[in-house]
């Protein structure tokens, strides 16, 4: 979070949510991402192996006021522009790009048959075409993202994260970011997951699946497991990857299980009855994404009560490097993100009412832009306050985790 104001924003969703809760809303609810900033969008493959662009982080998802997601996305656009050295005029334009694209998209979705909205996805070919029209330089950057996603198959992930020792495949040990469960010394293992615990969790995961997927996963067993440190906002949450092997030497895949805690939105919105926090994440993702991972599921550890959601690890995924995008390329990226957010809201809320409220003028877009500019300033003040608190010793900071 000390890297930049934008990095601070990424790790401080709880702070912005508390601030958003004091702002006026019109009372229309939709499923929220809860952390809709620019880095939480990207490329991934559908179960049919088609590459699409969509929201890809749902740790904070919860039903709530649709305006909150849009304000967070617009603010992240302004902060990105600031980091690139753009002036206020350009940064206002970036926020307006987010808001106008959302406005146009929500109108279109409100007029479309609902099944068309539900089935709609943003294909990568459309994204590449948009970059081709806007920026020759960033067209190449977008092509690299897609190429990387196509290359990042399960076989590639196996080669990068596993090794064969004594004829047995296992996850590589790469501390401190990746530590095999079998490598933890006894004094470190108290209260932590062992390999035996991982096998029990896998059995609980299989039991949670619908019958056809239970049939699939019953052919696999846990071969190796590792603790993995991830994310700016997720540091401190339990996250593991498990190597699963099937009946033949070519049957192998890696699944990730990540601890699910309460959403930062929960204290500020009407409560919804979820079985557990992992179920909340899974349901929210399936509602908001055009297509979701077939291995996605949530469980609660019967021994500890800790809740985890499961998904496939690094399979045909790609993210854009915002630092490499020029102004035209960044505007294109913002348009695609806004389109995906509007589609997700239209799937889970009343697009016609939202569209009617926004209207056709720029009044709404200007209002959200004014908020984004002001909140970007507030974020920079909060970021400086954090730096000063660390410098004075009031807050302890650690690097290299």
VOLOKOL-807139 format. One record per residue (C-alpha): z, x, y; residue number from 1. Coordinates in Angstrom, 2 decimals, always signed. Example, Ala and Ser with C-alpha at 12.3 -4.5 7.8 and 13.67 -1.06 7.14 Angstrom:
// residues 2
@pz: +7.80	px: +12.30	py: -4.50	nr: 1 .
@pz: +7.14	px: +13.67	py: -1.06	nr: 2 .
***
This chain:
// residues 401
@pz: +0.00	px: +0.00	py: +0.00	nr: 1 .
@pz: +0.38	px: +3.01	py: +2.30	nr: 2 .
@pz: -3.30	px: +3.84	py: +1.98	nr: 3 .
@pz: -4.44	px: +1.44	py: +4.72	nr: 4 .
@pz: -3.73	px: -1.96	py: +6.34	nr: 5 .
@pz: -6.18	px: -3.54	py: +3.89	nr: 6 .
@pz: -4.36	px: -1.97	py: +0.94	nr: 7 .
@pz: -1.13	px: -3.28	py: +2.44	nr: 8 .
@pz: -2.64	px: -6.77	py: +2.60	nr: 9 .
@pz: -3.71	px: -6.54	py: -1.05	nr: 10 .
@pz: -0.18	px: -5.75	py: -2.14	nr: 11 .
@pz: +1.52	px: -8.20	py: +0.22	nr: 12 .
@pz: +0.15	px: -11.57	py: -0.85	nr: 13 .
@pz: +3.72	px: -12.89	py: -0.78	nr: 14 .
@pz: +4.02	px: -11.97	py: +2.91	nr: 15 .
@pz: +0.79	px: -13.66	py: +3.96	nr: 16 .
@pz: +1.56	px: -16.74	py: +1.88	nr: 17 .
@pz: +4.89	px: -17.17	py: +3.65	nr: 18 .
@pz: +3.07	px: -16.92	py: +6.97	nr: 19 .
@pz: +0.30	px: -19.32	py: +5.89	nr: 20 .
@pz: +2.93	px: -21.87	py: +4.90	nr: 21 .
@pz: +3.83	px: -22.22	py: +8.59	nr: 22 .
@pz: +0.24	px: -23.02	py: +9.65	nr: 23 .
@pz: -1.22	px: -26.56	py: +9.86	nr: 24 .
@pz: -3.29	px: -27.97	py: +6.98	nr: 25 .
@pz: -5.04	px: -31.30	py: +6.50	nr: 26 .
@pz: -3.32	px: -32.08	py: +3.20	nr: 27 .
@pz: -6.23	px: -31.72	py: +0.77	nr: 28 .
@pz: -5.34	px: -29.74	py: -2.36	nr: 29 .
@pz: -7.54	px: -27.63	py: -4.60	nr: 30 .
@pz: -6.94	px: -24.92	py: -7.17	nr: 31 .
@pz: -6.31	px: -21.75	py: -5.18	nr: 32 .
@pz: -7.04	px: -18.18	py: -6.17	nr: 33 .
@pz: -3.95	px: -17.32	py: -4.12	nr: 34 .
@pz: -5.21	px: -13.78	py: -3.47	nr: 35 .
@pz: -8.78	px: -14.31	py: -2.29	nr: 36 .
@pz: -9.56	px: -10.97	py: -0.65	nr: 37 .
@pz: -12.82	px: -9.05	py: -0.94	nr: 38 .
@pz: -11.77	px: -6.75	py: -3.78	nr: 39 .
@pz: -10.91	px: -9.68	py: -6.05	nr: 40 .
@pz: -14.58	px: -10.56	py: -6.60	nr: 41 .
@pz: -17.04	px: -8.80	py: -8.87	nr: 42 .
@pz: -19.59	px: -8.76	py: -11.65	nr: 43 .
@pz: -18.82	px: -9.67	py: -15.25	nr: 44 .
@pz: -20.56	px: -11.07	py: -18.33	nr: 45 .
@pz: -20.35	px: -14.65	py: -19.53	nr: 46 .
@pz: -19.81	px: -15.31	py: -23.26	nr: 47 .
@pz: -23.62	px: -15.52	py: -23.50	nr: 48 .
@pz: -23.75	px: -11.94	py: -22.06	nr: 49 .
@pz: -25.31	px: -13.10	py: -18.78	nr: 50 .
@pz: -24.11	px: -11.18	py: -15.74	nr: 51 .
@pz: -22.63	px: -13.31	py: -12.95	nr: 52 .
@pz: -20.72	px: -12.68	py: -9.72	nr: 53 .
@pz: -17.43	px: -14.53	py: -9.23	nr: 54 .
@pz: -13.72	px: -14.40	py: -8.40	nr: 55 .
@pz: -12.00	px: -12.15	py: -10.92	nr: 56 .
@pz: -8.24	px: -12.16	py: -10.18	nr: 57 .
@pz: -5.97	px: -15.14	py: -10.83	nr: 58 .
@pz: -2.44	px: -13.74	py: -11.01	nr: 59 .
@pz: -1.41	px: -15.97	py: -8.07	nr: 60 .
@pz: -3.51	px: -19.06	py: -8.81	nr: 61 .
@pz: -1.88	px: -22.43	py: -8.10	nr: 62 .
@pz: -2.90	px: -25.80	py: -6.60	nr: 63 .
@pz: -2.49	px: -25.78	py: -2.84	nr: 64 .
@pz: -4.17	px: -26.16	py: +0.58	nr: 65 .
@pz: -7.77	px: -24.95	py: +0.41	nr: 66 .
@pz: -7.52	px: -23.43	py: +3.91	nr: 67 .
@pz: -5.18	px: -20.67	py: +2.67	nr: 68 .
@pz: -7.79	px: -19.04	py: +0.41	nr: 69 .
@pz: -10.39	px: -19.13	py: +3.17	nr: 70 .
@pz: -8.03	px: -17.63	py: +5.75	nr: 71 .
@pz: -7.14	px: -14.78	py: +3.39	nr: 72 .
@pz: -10.80	px: -14.07	py: +2.65	nr: 73 .
@pz: -11.74	px: -14.09	py: +6.35	nr: 74 .
@pz: -8.81	px: -11.83	py: +7.25	nr: 75 .
@pz: -9.80	px: -9.34	py: +4.54	nr: 76 .
@pz: -13.29	px: -9.25	py: +6.07	nr: 77 .
@pz: -11.86	px: -8.33	py: +9.47	nr: 78 .
@pz: -9.60	px: -5.64	py: +8.01	nr: 79 .
@pz: -12.54	px: -4.16	py: +6.10	nr: 80 .
@pz: -14.56	px: -4.05	py: +9.31	nr: 81 .
@pz: -11.69	px: -2.33	py: +11.09	nr: 82 .
@pz: -11.49	px: +0.32	py: +8.37	nr: 83 .
@pz: -15.20	px: +0.95	py: +8.82	nr: 84 .
@pz: -14.67	px: +1.51	py: +12.54	nr: 85 .
@pz: -16.43	px: -1.65	py: +13.68	nr: 86 .
@pz: -15.44	px: -3.14	py: +17.04	nr: 87 .
@pz: -13.94	px: -6.57	py: +17.63	nr: 88 .
@pz: -17.31	px: -8.20	py: +18.28	nr: 89 .
@pz: -18.68	px: -7.09	py: +14.92	nr: 90 .
@pz: -15.45	px: -7.99	py: +13.11	nr: 91 .
@pz: -15.50	px: -11.50	py: +14.61	nr: 92 .
@pz: -19.04	px: -11.83	py: +13.31	nr: 93 .
@pz: -17.92	px: -10.79	py: +9.82	nr: 94 .
@pz: -15.24	px: -13.49	py: +9.81	nr: 95 .
@pz: -17.76	px: -16.03	py: +11.08	nr: 96 .
@pz: -20.12	px: -15.05	py: +8.24	nr: 97 .
@pz: -17.36	px: -15.94	py: +5.76	nr: 98 .
@pz: -16.59	px: -19.26	py: +7.43	nr: 99 .
@pz: -20.15	px: -20.41	py: +8.06	nr: 100 .
@pz: -21.24	px: -19.59	py: +4.53	nr: 101 .
@pz: -18.24	px: -21.48	py: +3.15	nr: 102 .
@pz: -19.06	px: -24.40	py: +5.47	nr: 103 .
@pz: -22.69	px: -24.53	py: +4.35	nr: 104 .
@pz: -21.81	px: -24.15	py: +0.67	nr: 105 .
@pz: -19.12	px: -26.84	py: +0.63	nr: 106 .
@pz: -21.56	px: -29.28	py: +2.29	nr: 107 .
@pz: -24.19	px: -28.56	py: -0.35	nr: 108 .
@pz: -21.69	px: -28.90	py: -3.20	nr: 109 .
@pz: -20.40	px: -32.18	py: -1.75	nr: 110 .
@pz: -23.93	px: -33.62	py: -1.94	nr: 111 .
@pz: -24.70	px: -32.35	py: -5.47	nr: 112 .
@pz: -23.92	px: -34.16	py: -8.74	nr: 113 .
@pz: -20.51	px: -33.02	py: -9.91	nr: 114 .
@pz: -21.81	px: -31.72	py: -13.24	nr: 115 .
@pz: -24.27	px: -29.54	py: -11.32	nr: 116 .
@pz: -21.36	px: -28.12	py: -9.34	nr: 117 .
@pz: -19.38	px: -27.51	py: -12.53	nr: 118 .
@pz: -22.25	px: -25.69	py: -14.23	nr: 119 .
@pz: -23.31	px: -23.71	py: -11.17	nr: 120 .
@pz: -22.93	px: -19.94	py: -11.28	nr: 121 .
@pz: -24.00	px: -17.05	py: -9.06	nr: 122 .
@pz: -26.32	px: -15.02	py: -11.24	nr: 123 .
@pz: -26.49	px: -11.29	py: -10.60	nr: 124 .
@pz: -30.26	px: -11.51	py: -10.10	nr: 125 .
@pz: -29.62	px: -13.77	py: -7.09	nr: 126 .
@pz: -27.11	px: -11.27	py: -5.70	nr: 127 .
@pz: -29.59	px: -8.40	py: -6.08	nr: 128 .
@pz: -32.27	px: -10.43	py: -4.35	nr: 129 .
@pz: -29.91	px: -11.14	py: -1.45	nr: 130 .
@pz: -29.14	px: -7.44	py: -1.04	nr: 131 .
@pz: -32.85	px: -6.64	py: -1.25	nr: 132 .
@pz: -33.49	px: -8.92	py: +1.73	nr: 133 .
@pz: -30.62	px: -7.56	py: +3.83	nr: 134 .
@pz: -30.33	px: -3.81	py: +3.32	nr: 135 .
@pz: -32.49	px: -1.28	py: +1.52	nr: 136 .
@pz: -29.55	px: +1.13	py: +1.25	nr: 137 .
@pz: -27.15	px: -1.42	py: -0.17	nr: 138 .
@pz: -29.77	px: -2.83	py: -2.53	nr: 139 .
@pz: -29.46	px: +0.47	py: -4.37	nr: 140 .
@pz: -25.66	px: +0.22	py: -4.29	nr: 141 .
@pz: -25.82	px: -3.28	py: -5.77	nr: 142 .
@pz: -28.20	px: -2.09	py: -8.47	nr: 143 .
@pz: -25.74	px: +0.67	py: -9.39	nr: 144 .
@pz: -22.94	px: -1.90	py: -9.77	nr: 145 .
@pz: -25.09	px: -4.00	py: -12.09	nr: 146 .
@pz: -26.24	px: -0.96	py: -14.04	nr: 147 .
@pz: -22.64	px: +0.13	py: -14.50	nr: 148 .
@pz: -21.65	px: -3.34	py: -15.71	nr: 149 .
@pz: -24.50	px: -3.38	py: -18.22	nr: 150 .
@pz: -23.43	px: +0.08	py: -19.42	nr: 151 .
@pz: -19.74	px: -0.81	py: -19.66	nr: 152 .
@pz: -19.98	px: -2.41	py: -23.07	nr: 153 .
@pz: -17.19	px: -2.54	py: -25.63	nr: 154 .
@pz: -18.75	px: +0.53	py: -27.28	nr: 155 .
@pz: -18.57	px: +2.45	py: -23.99	nr: 156 .
@pz: -14.95	px: +1.39	py: -23.47	nr: 157 .
@pz: -14.13	px: +2.60	py: -26.99	nr: 158 .
@pz: -15.57	px: +5.99	py: -26.23	nr: 159 .
@pz: -13.67	px: +6.28	py: -22.96	nr: 160 .
@pz: -10.25	px: +4.99	py: -23.99	nr: 161 .
@pz: -9.97	px: +5.86	py: -27.69	nr: 162 .
@pz: -10.23	px: +8.90	py: -29.94	nr: 163 .
@pz: -10.41	px: +9.54	py: -33.66	nr: 164 .
@pz: -7.62	px: +11.69	py: -35.10	nr: 165 .
@pz: -7.29	px: +12.32	py: -38.83	nr: 166 .
@pz: -9.93	px: +9.70	py: -39.56	nr: 167 .
@pz: -8.06	px: +7.02	py: -37.61	nr: 168 .
@pz: -9.10	px: +5.60	py: -34.24	nr: 169 .
@pz: -6.35	px: +5.30	py: -31.64	nr: 170 .
@pz: -5.97	px: +4.84	py: -27.89	nr: 171 .
@pz: -6.04	px: +8.09	py: -25.93	nr: 172 .
@pz: -2.77	px: +9.25	py: -24.42	nr: 173 .
@pz: -3.28	px: +9.85	py: -20.70	nr: 174 .
@pz: +0.11	px: +9.77	py: -18.94	nr: 175 .
@pz: +1.32	px: +8.51	py: -16.56	nr: 176 .
@pz: -1.38	px: +5.83	py: -16.25	nr: 177 .
@pz: -1.89	px: +5.31	py: -19.99	nr: 178 .
@pz: +0.89	px: +6.04	py: -22.50	nr: 179 .
@pz: +0.58	px: +5.24	py: -26.21	nr: 180 .
@pz: +3.48	px: +3.17	py: -27.49	nr: 181 .
@pz: +3.95	px: +5.67	py: -30.30	nr: 182 .
@pz: +4.38	px: +8.50	py: -27.76	nr: 183 .
@pz: +7.41	px: +7.10	py: -25.97	nr: 184 .
@pz: +10.56	px: +9.04	py: -26.79	nr: 185 .
@pz: +13.58	px: +7.06	py: -28.13	nr: 186 .
@pz: +15.57	px: +7.14	py: -24.88	nr: 187 .
@pz: +12.58	px: +5.58	py: -23.07	nr: 188 .
@pz: +12.07	px: +2.82	py: -25.62	nr: 189 .
@pz: +15.17	px: +0.76	py: -24.91	nr: 190 .
@pz: +14.01	px: -2.63	py: -23.66	nr: 191 .
@pz: +10.35	px: -1.66	py: -24.00	nr: 192 .
@pz: +7.62	px: -2.81	py: -26.37	nr: 193 .
@pz: +7.20	px: -0.91	py: -29.63	nr: 194 .
@pz: +4.17	px: -0.92	py: -31.92	nr: 195 .
@pz: +5.95	px: -3.43	py: -34.14	nr: 196 .
@pz: +6.54	px: -5.67	py: -31.11	nr: 197 .
@pz: +2.84	px: -5.42	py: -30.27	nr: 198 .
@pz: +1.90	px: -6.62	py: -33.75	nr: 199 .
@pz: +4.26	px: -9.60	py: -33.38	nr: 200 .
@pz: +2.74	px: -10.45	py: -30.00	nr: 201 .
@pz: -0.73	px: -10.32	py: -31.51	nr: 202 .
@pz: +0.31	px: -12.80	py: -34.20	nr: 203 .
@pz: +1.69	px: -15.12	py: -31.51	nr: 204 .
@pz: -1.58	px: -14.74	py: -29.59	nr: 205 .
@pz: -3.62	px: -15.72	py: -32.66	nr: 206 .
@pz: -1.38	px: -18.74	py: -33.25	nr: 207 .
@pz: -1.98	px: -19.91	py: -29.66	nr: 208 .
@pz: -5.79	px: -20.00	py: -30.05	nr: 209 .
@pz: -7.92	px: -23.00	py: -30.98	nr: 210 .
@pz: -8.92	px: -23.04	py: -34.63	nr: 211 .
@pz: -12.39	px: -21.53	py: -34.28	nr: 212 .
@pz: -11.02	px: -18.53	py: -32.37	nr: 213 .
@pz: -8.12	px: -18.15	py: -34.79	nr: 214 .
@pz: -10.73	px: -17.75	py: -37.50	nr: 215 .
@pz: -12.41	px: -15.00	py: -35.48	nr: 216 .
@pz: -9.27	px: -13.08	py: -34.56	nr: 217 .
@pz: -7.68	px: -13.35	py: -38.01	nr: 218 .
@pz: -10.16	px: -10.67	py: -39.14	nr: 219 .
@pz: -8.56	px: -8.11	py: -36.80	nr: 220 .
@pz: -5.33	px: -6.11	py: -36.88	nr: 221 .
@pz: -3.54	px: -3.98	py: -34.29	nr: 222 .
@pz: -4.41	px: -0.32	py: -34.78	nr: 223 .
@pz: -2.93	px: +1.22	py: -31.62	nr: 224 .
@pz: -1.31	px: +0.16	py: -28.36	nr: 225 .
@pz: -0.57	px: +1.69	py: -24.97	nr: 226 .
@pz: +1.25	px: +0.95	py: -21.74	nr: 227 .
@pz: -1.12	px: +0.89	py: -18.76	nr: 228 .
@pz: -0.24	px: +1.05	py: -15.05	nr: 229 .
@pz: -2.62	px: -1.01	py: -12.92	nr: 230 .
@pz: -3.25	px: -2.52	py: -9.52	nr: 231 .
@pz: -1.69	px: -2.42	py: -6.09	nr: 232 .
@pz: +0.09	px: -5.75	py: -6.40	nr: 233 .
@pz: +0.73	px: -5.45	py: -10.15	nr: 234 .
@pz: +2.69	px: -2.20	py: -10.33	nr: 235 .
@pz: +5.93	px: -2.90	py: -12.17	nr: 236 .
@pz: +4.50	px: -5.73	py: -14.29	nr: 237 .
@pz: +4.17	px: -5.06	py: -18.00	nr: 238 .
@pz: +0.56	px: -4.38	py: -18.95	nr: 239 .
@pz: -0.67	px: -3.15	py: -22.32	nr: 240 .
@pz: -3.95	px: -2.60	py: -24.05	nr: 241 .
@pz: -4.26	px: -3.04	py: -27.80	nr: 242 .
@pz: -6.93	px: -1.54	py: -30.01	nr: 243 .
@pz: -7.94	px: -4.07	py: -32.68	nr: 244 .
@pz: -9.90	px: -3.11	py: -35.80	nr: 245 .
@pz: -11.71	px: -5.39	py: -38.19	nr: 246 .
@pz: -12.88	px: -5.14	py: -41.81	nr: 247 .
@pz: -15.61	px: -2.53	py: -41.14	nr: 248 .
@pz: -15.63	px: +0.68	py: -39.09	nr: 249 .
@pz: -17.84	px: -0.95	py: -36.44	nr: 250 .
@pz: -15.51	px: -3.94	py: -35.97	nr: 251 .
@pz: -13.27	px: -2.99	py: -33.06	nr: 252 .
@pz: -12.37	px: -4.27	py: -29.62	nr: 253 .
@pz: -9.71	px: -3.70	py: -26.99	nr: 254 .
@pz: -7.67	px: -6.55	py: -25.53	nr: 255 .
@pz: -5.39	px: -6.37	py: -22.52	nr: 256 .
@pz: -2.16	px: -8.32	py: -22.23	nr: 257 .
@pz: -0.53	px: -8.55	py: -18.84	nr: 258 .
@pz: +2.80	px: -9.99	py: -17.83	nr: 259 .
@pz: +2.54	px: -13.20	py: -15.80	nr: 260 .
@pz: +5.24	px: -13.90	py: -13.23	nr: 261 .
@pz: +5.61	px: -16.80	py: -10.80	nr: 262 .
@pz: +2.83	px: -17.27	py: -8.25	nr: 263 .
@pz: +3.60	px: -16.32	py: -4.66	nr: 264 .
@pz: +2.35	px: -19.81	py: -3.76	nr: 265 .
@pz: +4.90	px: -21.67	py: -5.85	nr: 266 .
@pz: +7.77	px: -21.86	py: -3.30	nr: 267 .
@pz: +5.45	px: -23.39	py: -0.67	nr: 268 .
@pz: +3.47	px: -26.05	py: -2.55	nr: 269 .
@pz: +4.11	px: -29.09	py: -4.70	nr: 270 .
@pz: +5.35	px: -28.02	py: -8.15	nr: 271 .
@pz: +3.01	px: -28.42	py: -11.09	nr: 272 .
@pz: +4.28	px: -28.68	py: -14.67	nr: 273 .
@pz: +2.94	px: -25.63	py: -16.53	nr: 274 .
@pz: +4.26	px: -24.63	py: -19.95	nr: 275 .
@pz: +4.70	px: -21.10	py: -18.65	nr: 276 .
@pz: +3.29	px: -18.69	py: -16.07	nr: 277 .
@pz: +0.68	px: -17.29	py: -18.46	nr: 278 .
@pz: -0.66	px: -20.79	py: -19.02	nr: 279 .
@pz: -0.84	px: -21.20	py: -15.24	nr: 280 .
@pz: -3.04	px: -18.11	py: -14.93	nr: 281 .
@pz: -5.29	px: -19.12	py: -17.83	nr: 282 .
@pz: -5.74	px: -22.71	py: -16.63	nr: 283 .
@pz: -6.40	px: -21.61	py: -13.06	nr: 284 .
@pz: -9.01	px: -19.08	py: -14.15	nr: 285 .
@pz: -10.84	px: -21.55	py: -16.36	nr: 286 .
@pz: -10.86	px: -24.09	py: -13.54	nr: 287 .
@pz: -12.16	px: -21.73	py: -10.86	nr: 288 .
@pz: -14.57	px: -19.44	py: -12.71	nr: 289 .
@pz: -18.05	px: -20.54	py: -13.70	nr: 290 .
@pz: -17.52	px: -18.88	py: -17.09	nr: 291 .
@pz: -14.43	px: -17.27	py: -18.55	nr: 292 .
@pz: -13.61	px: -14.70	py: -21.23	nr: 293 .
@pz: -13.56	px: -16.23	py: -24.73	nr: 294 .
@pz: -10.44	px: -14.16	py: -25.52	nr: 295 .
@pz: -8.47	px: -15.55	py: -22.56	nr: 296 .
@pz: -5.15	px: -17.10	py: -23.61	nr: 297 .
@pz: -1.49	px: -17.17	py: -22.61	nr: 298 .
@pz: +1.65	px: -16.76	py: -24.72	nr: 299 .
@pz: +5.40	px: -16.41	py: -24.34	nr: 300 .
@pz: +7.17	px: -13.68	py: -26.28	nr: 301 .
@pz: +9.59	px: -15.61	py: -28.48	nr: 302 .
@pz: +12.07	px: -12.71	py: -28.48	nr: 303 .
@pz: +12.21	px: -11.86	py: -24.76	nr: 304 .
@pz: +10.79	px: -14.94	py: -23.03	nr: 305 .
@pz: +8.30	px: -12.72	py: -21.16	nr: 306 .
@pz: +4.93	px: -14.41	py: -20.69	nr: 307 .
@pz: +1.61	px: -12.64	py: -21.11	nr: 308 .
@pz: -2.02	px: -13.56	py: -20.67	nr: 309 .
@pz: -4.65	px: -11.92	py: -22.85	nr: 310 .
@pz: -8.24	px: -11.00	py: -22.09	nr: 311 .
@pz: -10.93	px: -8.58	py: -23.18	nr: 312 .
@pz: -10.56	px: -5.14	py: -21.61	nr: 313 .
@pz: -13.31	px: -3.73	py: -19.38	nr: 314 .
@pz: -16.25	px: -5.47	py: -21.04	nr: 315 .
@pz: -19.38	px: -5.51	py: -18.84	nr: 316 .
@pz: -17.50	px: -5.58	py: -15.53	nr: 317 .
@pz: -18.49	px: -4.09	py: -12.19	nr: 318 .
@pz: -17.00	px: -3.95	py: -8.69	nr: 319 .
@pz: -18.58	px: -3.17	py: -5.33	nr: 320 .
@pz: -17.47	px: -0.15	py: -3.33	nr: 321 .
@pz: -16.89	px: -1.71	py: +0.10	nr: 322 .
@pz: -16.77	px: +1.73	py: +1.74	nr: 323 .
@pz: -20.38	px: +2.34	py: +0.76	nr: 324 .
@pz: -21.75	px: -0.87	py: +2.29	nr: 325 .
@pz: -23.33	px: -0.82	py: +5.74	nr: 326 .
@pz: -22.93	px: -3.76	py: +8.15	nr: 327 .
@pz: -25.87	px: -5.74	py: +6.73	nr: 328 .
@pz: -24.77	px: -5.09	py: +3.16	nr: 329 .
@pz: -21.19	px: -6.11	py: +3.93	nr: 330 .
@pz: -22.43	px: -9.37	py: +5.45	nr: 331 .
@pz: -24.40	px: -10.08	py: +2.29	nr: 332 .
@pz: -21.35	px: -9.36	py: +0.15	nr: 333 .
@pz: -19.24	px: -11.69	py: +2.30	nr: 334 .
@pz: -21.78	px: -14.49	py: +1.90	nr: 335 .
@pz: -21.71	px: -14.19	py: -1.88	nr: 336 .
@pz: -17.89	px: -14.16	py: -1.97	nr: 337 .
@pz: -17.73	px: -17.22	py: +0.29	nr: 338 .
@pz: -20.22	px: -19.08	py: -1.88	nr: 339 .
@pz: -18.13	px: -18.39	py: -4.99	nr: 340 .
@pz: -14.93	px: -19.50	py: -3.26	nr: 341 .
@pz: -16.55	px: -22.74	py: -2.05	nr: 342 .
@pz: -17.87	px: -23.44	py: -5.54	nr: 343 .
@pz: -14.43	px: -22.88	py: -7.06	nr: 344 .
@pz: -12.83	px: -25.23	py: -4.52	nr: 345 .
@pz: -15.56	px: -27.84	py: -5.05	nr: 346 .
@pz: -14.90	px: -27.78	py: -8.80	nr: 347 .
@pz: -11.20	px: -28.49	py: -8.37	nr: 348 .
@pz: -10.90	px: -30.44	py: -5.11	nr: 349 .
@pz: -12.61	px: -33.10	py: -3.02	nr: 350 .
@pz: -15.63	px: -31.29	py: -1.59	nr: 351 .
@pz: -16.80	px: -34.38	py: +0.31	nr: 352 .
@pz: -13.50	px: -34.69	py: +2.20	nr: 353 .
@pz: -13.38	px: -30.97	py: +2.96	nr: 354 .
@pz: -17.00	px: -31.07	py: +4.13	nr: 355 .
@pz: -16.33	px: -34.09	py: +6.29	nr: 356 .
@pz: -13.36	px: -32.40	py: +7.91	nr: 357 .
@pz: -15.19	px: -29.13	py: +8.61	nr: 358 .
@pz: -18.19	px: -30.98	py: +10.06	nr: 359 .
@pz: -21.41	px: -29.40	py: +11.30	nr: 360 .
@pz: -20.21	px: -27.69	py: +14.48	nr: 361 .
@pz: -18.74	px: -24.22	py: +14.83	nr: 362 .
@pz: -15.31	px: -25.53	py: +15.86	nr: 363 .
@pz: -13.71	px: -25.06	py: +12.44	nr: 364 .
@pz: -15.38	px: -21.69	py: +11.84	nr: 365 .
@pz: -14.21	px: -20.45	py: +15.24	nr: 366 .
@pz: -10.65	px: -21.58	py: +14.52	nr: 367 .
@pz: -10.47	px: -19.73	py: +11.19	nr: 368 .
@pz: -12.08	px: -16.69	py: +12.80	nr: 369 .
@pz: -9.46	px: -16.70	py: +15.56	nr: 370 .
@pz: -6.77	px: -16.82	py: +12.90	nr: 371 .
@pz: -8.38	px: -13.95	py: +10.93	nr: 372 .
@pz: -8.60	px: -11.74	py: +14.01	nr: 373 .
@pz: -4.99	px: -12.45	py: +14.95	nr: 374 .
@pz: -3.68	px: -12.01	py: +11.43	nr: 375 .
@pz: -5.54	px: -8.72	py: +10.99	nr: 376 .
@pz: -3.58	px: -7.50	py: +14.04	nr: 377 .
@pz: -0.35	px: -8.82	py: +12.47	nr: 378 .
@pz: -1.17	px: -7.06	py: +9.18	nr: 379 .
@pz: -1.61	px: -3.76	py: +10.99	nr: 380 .
@pz: +1.77	px: -4.25	py: +12.68	nr: 381 .
@pz: +3.38	px: -5.02	py: +9.32	nr: 382 .
@pz: +1.70	px: -1.95	py: +7.83	nr: 383 .
@pz: +3.07	px: +0.26	py: +10.61	nr: 384 .
@pz: +6.53	px: -1.27	py: +10.10	nr: 385 .
@pz: +6.36	px: -0.34	py: +6.42	nr: 386 .
@pz: +5.39	px: +3.23	py: +7.25	nr: 387 .
@pz: +8.26	px: +3.52	py: +9.72	nr: 388 .
@pz: +10.74	px: +2.07	py: +7.20	nr: 389 .
@pz: +9.66	px: +4.64	py: +4.63	nr: 390 .
@pz: +9.81	px: +7.47	py: +7.15	nr: 391 .
@pz: +13.37	px: +6.48	py: +8.14	nr: 392 .
@pz: +14.46	px: +6.24	py: +4.49	nr: 393 .
@pz: +15.18	px: +2.47	py: +4.55	nr: 394 .
@pz: +12.48	px: +2.00	py: +1.88	nr: 395 .
@pz: +11.73	px: +4.45	py: -0.92	nr: 396 .
@pz: +8.07	px: +5.14	py: -1.67	nr: 397 .
@pz: +6.59	px: +6.94	py: -4.65	nr: 398 .
@pz: +3.08	px: +8.30	py: -4.98	nr: 399 .
@pz: +0.95	px: +9.02	py: -8.03	nr: 400 .
@pz: +2.11	px: +6.05	py: -10.11	nr: 401 .
***
